[in-house]
Amino acid sequence: MNLIPIPAFSDNYIWALHDGQQALVVDPGEATGVLGWLKQTGLRLDTILITHHHADHTGGVAELREATGANVIGPAYEPMPEPLRRVGEGEAVDVLGLRFDVIEVPGHTAGHIAYYTPDMDGLPLLFCGDTLFSGGCGRLFEGTPAQMLDSLNKLAALPADTRVCCTHEYTLSNLRFARAVEPGNAELAAYTARCEAQRAQNFPTLPSSIGLEKQINPFLRTGETAVVQSAQAHEPGSPTDAVSVFATLREWKNVFR
């Protein structure tokens, strides 16, 4: 099985999986790049997976469905380009010989979902949309800090070697913030250097892994002393429970430059 990030817009990735004959794509915000890739490779698009309703994740769905006849699968409780199969927590999606468990991860949007398979060529794989980024997490457009933290904790509980396929190349920006929160984190400094080298060669920083994110991502480290202290320094007198620390970090990140 082959895992490919198809660039879209200025910083999106439309993730694709293929077995040499058939393919699936995740969150196609536009169709042109996917159609060009299909023509170049000679692959047939079998399935489109959608994580949430934002236009930069769904804008190419109708054109791709019309051009290829692909099946469309998306979240149960969000406005979606019909027709599609709607799925939620506890359900599974079988495609290209893989079984993806559906995980509900509200926060960025109210009905956001992720797709997880425990074994794709020997390693777990996660398509998480805009919930978890490398070094960061999505903005809270429709959910609460408690919802988003619970969603991130669900993902953090996955095996450490799970490949994290999020949908934006936000890594360097996120890592600048992470280093402001945890300047003494040696693994974070080393990861930043690696990512800077990758981007200098125009290579993606993704996929990341759950194990790595738990070492460097402040939004998965709300119980770490250094992270709690940074949140309190930014918002003096703020509570130190995990949800409050997360909320402080998210508001701080919203205005961080």
LINURSUL-V443331 format. One record per pair of residues at least 4 apart in sequence whose ideal C-beta (glycine too) atoms are under 8 Angstrom apart, sorted by the first residue. I is the first residue (numbers start at 1). J is the second residue. Records with the same first field share a line. If there is no record, write none. Layout:
I->J ; J
This chain:
1->17 ; 18 ; 19 ; 96 ; 98 ; 120 ; 121
2->17 ; 18 ; 19 ; 20
3->15 ; 16 ; 17 ; 120 ; 125 ; 163 ; 165 ; 207
4->15 ; 16 ; 17 ; 18 ; 37
5->13 ; 14 ; 15 ; 16 ; 165 ; 204 ; 206
6->13 ; 14 ; 15 ; 16 ; 25 ; 33 ; 34 ; 37
7->12 ; 13 ; 14 ; 33
8->12 ; 13 ; 14 ; 28 ; 29 ; 30 ; 33 ; 56
9->29 ; 30 ; 56
11->168 ; 169 ; 170
12->27 ; 29 ; 56 ; 167 ; 168 ; 169
13->165 ; 166 ; 167 ; 168 ; 169 ; 204 ; 206
14->25 ; 26 ; 27 ; 28 ; 29 ; 30 ; 33 ; 34 ; 60 ; 167
15->25 ; 26 ; 27 ; 127 ; 165 ; 167
16->23 ; 24 ; 25 ; 26 ; 34 ; 37
17->23 ; 24 ; 96 ; 98 ; 120
18->22 ; 23 ; 24 ; 41 ; 43 ; 96
19->23 ; 96 ; 97
20->43
21->43 ; 44
22->43 ; 44 ; 45 ; 46 ; 96
23->38 ; 41 ; 43 ; 44 ; 45 ; 46 ; 96
24->45 ; 46 ; 47 ; 48 ; 49 ; 95 ; 96
25->34 ; 45 ; 47 ; 48 ; 49 ; 64
26->48 ; 49 ; 50 ; 51 ; 115 ; 127 ; 129 ; 165 ; 167
27->49 ; 50 ; 51 ; 57 ; 58 ; 127 ; 129 ; 167
28->34 ; 48 ; 57 ; 58 ; 59 ; 60 ; 61 ; 64
29->55 ; 56 ; 57 ; 58 ; 59 ; 60
30->34 ; 59 ; 60
31->35 ; 59 ; 60 ; 63 ; 64 ; 67
32->36 ; 60
33->37
34->38 ; 45 ; 60 ; 64
35->39 ; 63 ; 64 ; 67
36->40
37->41 ; 43
38->42 ; 43 ; 44 ; 45 ; 68
44->68
45->64 ; 68 ; 70
46->70 ; 71 ; 95 ; 96
47->70 ; 71 ; 72 ; 73 ; 93 ; 95 ; 96
48->61 ; 64 ; 65 ; 70 ; 71 ; 72 ; 73
49->73 ; 74 ; 93 ; 95 ; 100 ; 115 ; 127
50->57 ; 58 ; 61 ; 72 ; 73 ; 74 ; 75 ; 80 ; 84
51->57 ; 74 ; 75 ; 112 ; 113 ; 114 ; 115 ; 127 ; 128 ; 129 ; 130 ; 131 ; 167
52->57 ; 75 ; 78 ; 108 ; 109 ; 111 ; 112 ; 113 ; 129 ; 130
53->57 ; 58 ; 75 ; 78 ; 79 ; 80 ; 109 ; 111
54->58 ; 109 ; 130
55->59
57->129 ; 130 ; 167
58->74 ; 80 ; 81
60->64
61->65 ; 72 ; 81
62->66 ; 81
63->67
64->68 ; 70
65->69 ; 70 ; 72 ; 81
71->85 ; 95
72->80 ; 81 ; 83 ; 84 ; 85
73->84 ; 85 ; 86 ; 87 ; 93
74->78 ; 80 ; 84 ; 85 ; 86 ; 87 ; 113
75->80 ; 86 ; 87 ; 88 ; 104 ; 111 ; 112 ; 113
76->86 ; 87 ; 88 ; 111 ; 113
77->86 ; 88 ; 110 ; 111
78->109 ; 110 ; 111 ; 112
80->84 ; 86
87->91 ; 93 ; 102 ; 113
88->102 ; 104 ; 113
89->102 ; 103 ; 104 ; 113
90->102
91->101 ; 102
92->99 ; 100 ; 101 ; 102
93->99 ; 100 ; 102 ; 115
94->98 ; 99 ; 100
95->100
98->117 ; 119 ; 120
99->117
100->115 ; 116 ; 117 ; 127
101->115 ; 116 ; 117 ; 118
102->113 ; 114 ; 115
103->113 ; 114 ; 115 ; 116 ; 154 ; 155
104->111 ; 112 ; 113 ; 151
105->112 ; 113 ; 114 ; 128 ; 129 ; 131 ; 151 ; 152 ; 154 ; 155
106->110 ; 111 ; 112 ; 142 ; 143 ; 147 ; 148 ; 151
107->112 ; 131 ; 137 ; 138 ; 140 ; 142 ; 143 ; 144 ; 147 ; 148 ; 149 ; 150 ; 151 ; 152
108->112 ; 129 ; 130 ; 131 ; 137 ; 138 ; 139 ; 140 ; 141 ; 142 ; 143 ; 148
109->130 ; 141 ; 142 ; 143
110->142 ; 143
112->129 ; 130 ; 131 ; 143 ; 151
113->129
114->126 ; 127 ; 128 ; 129 ; 131 ; 155
115->126 ; 127
116->124 ; 125 ; 126 ; 127 ; 158 ; 162
117->124 ; 125
118->124 ; 159
119->123 ; 124
120->124 ; 125 ; 163
123->161 ; 162 ; 163
124->158 ; 159 ; 161 ; 162 ; 163
125->162 ; 163 ; 165
126->155 ; 158 ; 162 ; 163 ; 164 ; 165 ; 210
127->165
128->132 ; 155 ; 164 ; 165 ; 166
129->138 ; 166 ; 167
130->138 ; 166 ; 167 ; 168
131->137 ; 138 ; 148 ; 151 ; 152 ; 155 ; 166
132->137 ; 138 ; 152 ; 155 ; 164 ; 166 ; 213 ; 217 ; 219
133->137 ; 138 ; 166 ; 168 ; 170 ; 171 ; 174
134->164 ; 166 ; 170 ; 171 ; 174 ; 175 ; 195 ; 205 ; 206 ; 208 ; 212 ; 213 ; 217
135->170 ; 171 ; 174 ; 175 ; 177 ; 178 ; 191 ; 213 ; 216 ; 217
136->170 ; 173 ; 174 ; 177 ; 178 ; 217 ; 219 ; 253
137->148 ; 152 ; 217 ; 219 ; 250
138->148
139->250 ; 254
140->144 ; 145 ; 148 ; 250
143->147 ; 148 ; 151
144->148
145->149 ; 243 ; 244 ; 246 ; 247 ; 250
146->150 ; 243
147->151
148->152 ; 246 ; 250
149->153 ; 219 ; 222 ; 242 ; 243 ; 246
150->154
151->155
152->156 ; 219 ; 220
153->157
154->158
155->164 ; 210
156->210 ; 213 ; 214 ; 220
158->162 ; 210
159->210
160->209 ; 210 ; 211 ; 214
161->209 ; 210 ; 211
162->209 ; 210 ; 211
163->207 ; 208 ; 209
164->206 ; 207 ; 208 ; 209 ; 210 ; 213
165->206 ; 207
166->206 ; 208
169->199 ; 204 ; 205 ; 206
170->174
171->175 ; 195 ; 199 ; 205 ; 206 ; 208
172->176 ; 192 ; 195 ; 196 ; 199 ; 205
173->177
174->178 ; 217
175->179 ; 188 ; 191 ; 192 ; 195 ; 216
176->180 ; 256
177->181 ; 218 ; 252 ; 253 ; 256
178->182 ; 185 ; 188 ; 216 ; 217 ; 218
179->183 ; 185 ; 188 ; 189 ; 192
180->230 ; 256
181->218 ; 226 ; 227 ; 230 ; 231 ; 249 ; 252
182->188 ; 218 ; 221 ; 224 ; 226 ; 227 ; 230
184->226
185->189 ; 215 ; 216 ; 226
186->190
187->191 ; 212 ; 215 ; 216
188->192 ; 215 ; 216
189->193
190->194
191->195 ; 212 ; 215 ; 216
192->196
193->197
194->198
195->199 ; 205
196->200
197->201
198->203 ; 204 ; 205
199->203 ; 205
208->212 ; 213
209->213
210->214
211->215
212->216
213->217 ; 220
214->220 ; 221
217->221
218->222 ; 227 ; 230 ; 249
219->246 ; 249 ; 250
221->227
222->227 ; 228 ; 231 ; 242 ; 245 ; 246 ; 249
223->227 ; 228 ; 242 ; 245
224->228
225->229
226->230
227->231 ; 245 ; 249
228->232 ; 240 ; 245
229->233
230->234
231->235 ; 238 ; 240 ; 244 ; 245 ; 248 ; 249 ; 252
232->236 ; 237 ; 238 ; 240
234->248 ; 252
235->248 ; 251 ; 252
238->244 ; 245 ; 248
239->244 ; 245
240->244 ; 245
241->245
242->246
243->247
244->248
245->249
246->250
247->251
248->252
249->253
250->254
251->255
252->256
